Amino acid sequence: MDLPAYLVSYNLASLPLDYPWNSELFNTFWAPTDESNPRLASQINSITTKAAYALGIACSEWVIARVDGHAETADSLLRTEAAWTASLDRSYAKLPLPDRIPPSDPQEYAYPLLLAMRLAAYAHQTLGGSGVGVRTCAHGLAALVDHIAGRHPAFAPWLSDSLRRCATHFPDAGVPLDQQEAVPKDFFEPGFVWRDGMAIPALERFVATLDPTKNPYLHSADAMRAAGFTGVPYGPAP
């Protein structure tokens, strides 16, 4: 999977290394509290769990774009591709928590990426139950991007617009997780135009382009059918 064109155009990897990094920061973003950023927490708490999940994955793409060229991102792109499939059906993806960085990668880049992938994996895990924890992961991912790329002039407007758009189309109304509307993959792209009923077809088109034999974080069609998936996994192609 390639990064969205808008992120590529920002050339985030060329930003100077202007942020500190240590284990305390890692833990802060792993488990943020509402008090650490009350406004952000309130905004994330006001949208559906599925919208918070999708926002978190979009934020993880910002992290990949920021560290690209400084740390190995191929595995993270595969993870993110799989994570997006859960917006259509969680059973497409299998996302274990990563536990280490490549020894040759600079820690200031590799550890934020590791953290982003851990948060995305944990969000996917909790999406399989009540969804408790998904919003915390989204909060942590947004705060992480702000820490490592927040000086770029595009991030604050992007996050503000994304949260506003989520609040407009996916407000939290107490609907159970399994009954919440899906969020399309391109929902967070600048200039996105919402149309009622477009989310599922858009996600189906995206999933139909994927090859589970080339991504270890995707379940095979046979495994999905054996697990009780109804319908045609990964198809029909558009």
C-alpha positions in Angstrom: 0.0 0.0 0.0 1.2 3.5 -0.8 0.7 6.5 1.4 -2.1 8.9 0.5 -1.0 11.4 -2.1 -1.7 14.4 0.2 0.7 13.1 2.8 3.4 12.5 0.2 3.0 16.1 -1.0 3.7 17.4 2.5 7.3 15.9 2.4 7.1 15.3 6.1 10.3 13.3 6.2 12.3 16.4 5.3 11.3 18.2 8.6 14.2 18.7 11.0 14.5 16.4 13.9 13.2 19.0 16.4 11.5 16.8 19.0 12.8 14.8 22.0 12.3 11.1 22.5 12.5 8.9 25.5 10.7 6.1 27.3 8.6 8.5 29.3 7.2 10.1 26.1 6.6 6.6 24.7 4.5 5.7 27.8 2.7 9.1 27.7 1.4 8.5 24.2 0.7 4.9 24.8 -1.7 5.7 27.6 -2.9 9.3 27.4 -5.4 10.6 29.8 -8.3 13.0 29.2 -6.5 15.6 31.3 -3.4 15.6 29.1 -5.4 17.3 26.3 -9.0 17.8 27.4 -10.2 19.4 24.2 -8.8 16.6 22.0 -10.2 14.0 24.4 -13.6 15.6 24.3 -13.7 15.7 20.5 -12.7 12.1 20.2 -15.2 11.0 22.8 -17.9 12.7 20.9 -17.6 10.5 17.8 -18.3 6.9 17.2 -15.9 4.2 18.1 -15.5 3.3 14.4 -14.8 6.9 13.5 -12.2 7.1 16.3 -10.6 3.9 15.0 -10.4 5.2 11.4 -9.0 8.6 12.7 -6.3 6.7 14.5 -5.3 4.7 11.4 -5.1 8.0 9.4 -2.9 9.4 12.1 -0.6 6.3 11.9 -0.1 7.2 8.2 1.2 10.6 9.3 3.7 8.8 11.5 4.9 6.6 8.6 5.2 9.6 6.3 7.2 11.5 9.0 9.8 8.8 9.5 9.9 7.4 5.9 13.5 7.3 4.7 14.8 7.4 8.3 13.4 4.1 9.5 12.1 1.0 7.8 8.4 1.5 6.9 7.6 -1.5 4.6 6.2 -3.6 7.4 4.2 -0.6 8.8 2.6 0.0 5.4 1.4 -3.6 5.3 0.1 -3.3 8.9 -1.8 -0.1 7.9 -3.2 -1.7 4.8 -4.6 -4.5 7.0 -5.8 -2.1 9.6 -7.9 -0.2 7.1 -9.7 -3.4 6.1 -11.2 -3.5 9.6 -13.3 -0.4 8.7 -15.2 -2.8 6.5 -14.9 -6.0 8.6 -12.5 -6.5 11.5 -12.1 -10.2 10.6 -9.9 -9.4 7.5 -7.0 -8.3 9.6 -4.6 -10.0 12.1 -2.5 -7.4 13.9 -0.1 -8.7 16.6 1.6 -6.0 18.6 5.1 -5.4 17.2 7.8 -5.7 19.9 11.1 -4.4 18.5 12.7 -2.0 16.1 15.4 -2.8 13.5 18.7 -2.3 15.2 20.1 -0.1 12.4 17.2 2.4 12.6 17.7 5.7 14.5 15.7 5.4 17.7 14.2 9.0 17.4 12.4 7.7 14.2 12.0 4.0 14.8 10.4 4.2 18.3 7.6 6.6 17.3 6.9 4.3 14.4 6.9 1.3 16.7 4.5 3.1 19.1 2.2 4.0 16.2 2.0 0.4 15.1 1.4 -0.8 18.6 -1.5 1.7 19.1 -3.0 0.7 15.8 -2.7 -3.0 16.6 -4.3 -2.5 20.1 -7.1 -0.4 18.5 -7.8 -3.3 16.2 -7.8 -5.8 19.1 -10.3 -3.8 21.1 -12.5 -3.2 18.1 -13.4 -6.9 18.4 -15.1 -6.4 21.7 -16.8 -3.4 23.3 -14.4 -1.0 21.6 -13.1 0.3 25.0 -9.6 1.5 24.3 -10.1 2.6 20.7 -10.6 6.2 21.6 -7.5 6.1 23.9 -5.5 4.8 20.9 -6.8 7.5 18.6 -5.9 10.1 21.3 -2.4 8.7 21.6 -1.8 8.6 17.9 -3.0 12.2 17.3 -0.8 13.4 20.2 2.1 11.4 18.8 1.8 13.0 15.3 1.6 16.4 17.0 4.8 15.7 18.8 6.8 14.5 15.8 5.2 16.5 13.0 3.0 19.1 14.6 5.2 22.0 13.4 4.2 21.2 9.8 1.5 23.8 8.9 -0.8 21.2 7.5 -1.3 19.0 10.6 -3.3 21.3 12.9 -5.8 22.2 10.1 -6.0 18.5 9.0 -6.7 17.3 12.5 -9.3 20.0 13.2 -11.1 19.3 9.9 -11.0 15.6 10.4 -12.5 15.9 13.9 -15.2 18.3 12.6 -16.0 16.0 9.7 -16.3 13.0 12.1 -18.5 14.9 14.4 -20.8 15.9 11.5 -21.1 12.4 9.9 -20.3 10.0 12.8 -21.5 11.6 16.1 -21.6 9.2 19.0 -25.3 8.5 19.7 -24.8 5.5 21.8 -25.2 3.0 18.9 -23.6 -0.4 19.6 -20.3 -0.9 17.9 -21.6 -3.6 15.6 -24.3 -1.3 14.4 -22.2 1.8 13.7 -21.7 3.0 10.2 -18.4 2.2 8.4 -15.9 5.0 7.7 -14.4 5.0 4.2 -10.6 5.0 3.8 -10.4 8.3 1.9 -12.6 10.1 4.5 -9.6 12.0 5.9 -8.2 13.3 2.6 -8.4 17.0 2.1 -11.3 17.9 -0.1 -13.2 14.7 0.6 -16.9 15.1 -0.3 -19.3 12.9 1.7 -22.2 11.1 0.0 -24.7 9.0 1.9 -24.3 5.3 1.2 -20.8 5.6 -0.2 -18.8 4.1 2.7 -19.4 0.4 2.2 -18.9 0.4 -1.6 -15.7 2.4 -1.3 -14.3 0.1 1.3 -15.3 -3.0 -0.8 -13.5 -1.6 -3.8 -10.4 -1.0 -1.6 -10.5 -4.5 -0.1 -11.1 -6.1 -3.5 -7.7 -4.7 -4.7 -5.8 -6.6 -1.9 -3.9 -9.8 -2.1 -3.7 -11.6 1.2 -0.8 -13.8 0.0 1.3 -10.6 -0.1 0.4 -9.3 3.3 1.0 -11.4 6.4 -1.4 -9.2 8.4 -4.4 -10.3 6.2 -6.4 -13.5 6.7 -6.7 -15.6 3.7 -10.1 -16.0 2.1 -10.2 -19.7 3.0 -9.4 -18.8 6.7 -12.1 -16.2 6.7 -14.7 -18.6 5.3 -13.7 -21.3 7.8 -14.1 -18.7 10.6 -17.7 -18.1 9.5 -17.3 -15.0 7.3 -20.4 -14.5 5.1 -20.1 -13.2 1.6 -17.1 -13.3 -0.7 -13.8 -12.3 1.0 -11.8 -9.8 -1.1 -14.3 -9.7 -3.9 -15.8 -9.5 -6.3 -13.3 -7.2 -7.9 -14.6 -3.9 -9.2 
